[in-house]
Amino acid sequence: MISTSFIRFAASAEFLIDLLISSSALLIEDPSSLGRIISYQTKGKYIAIDVWVHTLFHLLRWGTQGNIDLLWTNATGLSGLIVVLVCPLITFPMFIPQLRL
């Protein structure tokens, strides 16, 4: 017997997958419309948001499991922390003109 919780999870997971696929498709240039180019600013925003959402869900998962120390005691957590700290230095100038050199 399938529980109602699993059905709700599967439905929300399907929605999230569809949402991610449709938003990721924004970054892929459609060869049939040569005039349509996704802007540099849009790509920068997408990458910045993606990194922060990804990090948020890792922190939520580790926090609820009582493993938040993986952030600084594990090589994967530490490298992820470094990426989250460095990512704004790369992506923010992509969509905030005042930060460009």
C-alpha positions in Angstrom: 0.0 0.0 0.0 1.4 3.4 -1.0 1.1 6.1 1.7 -0.5 9.4 1.1 2.8 11.1 2.1 4.7 9.3 -0.7 2.0 10.3 -3.2 2.3 14.0 -2.1 6.1 13.7 -2.3 6.0 12.2 -5.7 3.6 14.8 -7.0 5.8 17.7 -5.6 9.0 16.0 -6.9 7.4 15.8 -10.4 6.4 19.4 -10.2 9.9 20.5 -9.1 11.5 18.4 -11.9 9.3 20.0 -14.5 10.0 23.4 -13.1 13.8 22.8 -13.2 13.7 21.4 -16.7 11.7 24.3 -18.0 14.0 26.9 -16.2 17.1 25.1 -17.4 15.8 25.2 -20.9 16.1 29.0 -20.7 19.9 28.6 -20.8 19.9 26.5 -23.9 19.9 28.6 -27.0 17.2 27.3 -29.4 18.9 26.7 -32.8 15.6 27.4 -34.7 15.5 31.0 -33.4 18.9 32.4 -34.2 17.9 35.9 -33.1 17.1 34.8 -29.6 20.0 34.9 -27.2 19.8 34.4 -23.5 21.5 37.3 -21.9 24.7 37.2 -19.8 22.8 38.8 -16.9 20.1 36.1 -17.0 22.7 33.3 -16.9 24.5 34.9 -14.0 21.3 35.2 -12.0 20.3 31.6 -12.8 23.7 30.3 -11.6 23.7 32.4 -8.4 20.2 31.3 -7.5 20.9 27.7 -8.3 24.0 27.6 -6.1 22.1 29.2 -3.1 19.1 27.0 -3.4 21.3 23.9 -3.7 23.2 25.0 -0.6 20.0 25.7 1.3 18.6 22.2 0.8 21.9 20.6 1.8 22.0 22.7 5.0 18.4 21.8 5.7 19.0 18.1 5.2 22.2 18.1 7.2 20.6 20.2 10.0 17.6 17.9 10.3 19.8 14.8 10.4 22.1 16.3 13.0 25.0 16.3 10.6 25.6 20.0 10.1 29.3 19.5 11.1 29.8 17.9 7.7 30.0 21.4 6.4 33.4 22.0 8.0 34.6 18.4 8.8 34.1 16.8 5.4 36.1 17.6 2.3 32.9 17.8 0.2 31.2 20.1 2.7 34.3 22.3 2.9 34.7 22.6 -0.9 31.0 23.4 -1.1 31.4 26.1 1.5 34.2 27.6 -0.5 32.2 27.6 -3.7 29.2 29.3 -2.0 31.6 32.0 -0.7 33.3 32.5 -4.1 30.3 32.2 -6.3 29.0 35.8 -5.7 32.4 37.1 -6.7 31.9 35.5 -10.1 28.1 35.7 -10.7 27.1 39.1 -9.1 29.2 41.1 -11.6 27.4 39.3 -14.4 24.1 41.0 -13.5 25.1 44.0 -11.4 27.0 46.4 -13.7 28.4 48.5 -10.9 30.5 45.5 -9.7 32.2 44.9 -13.0 35.9 45.8 -13.3 
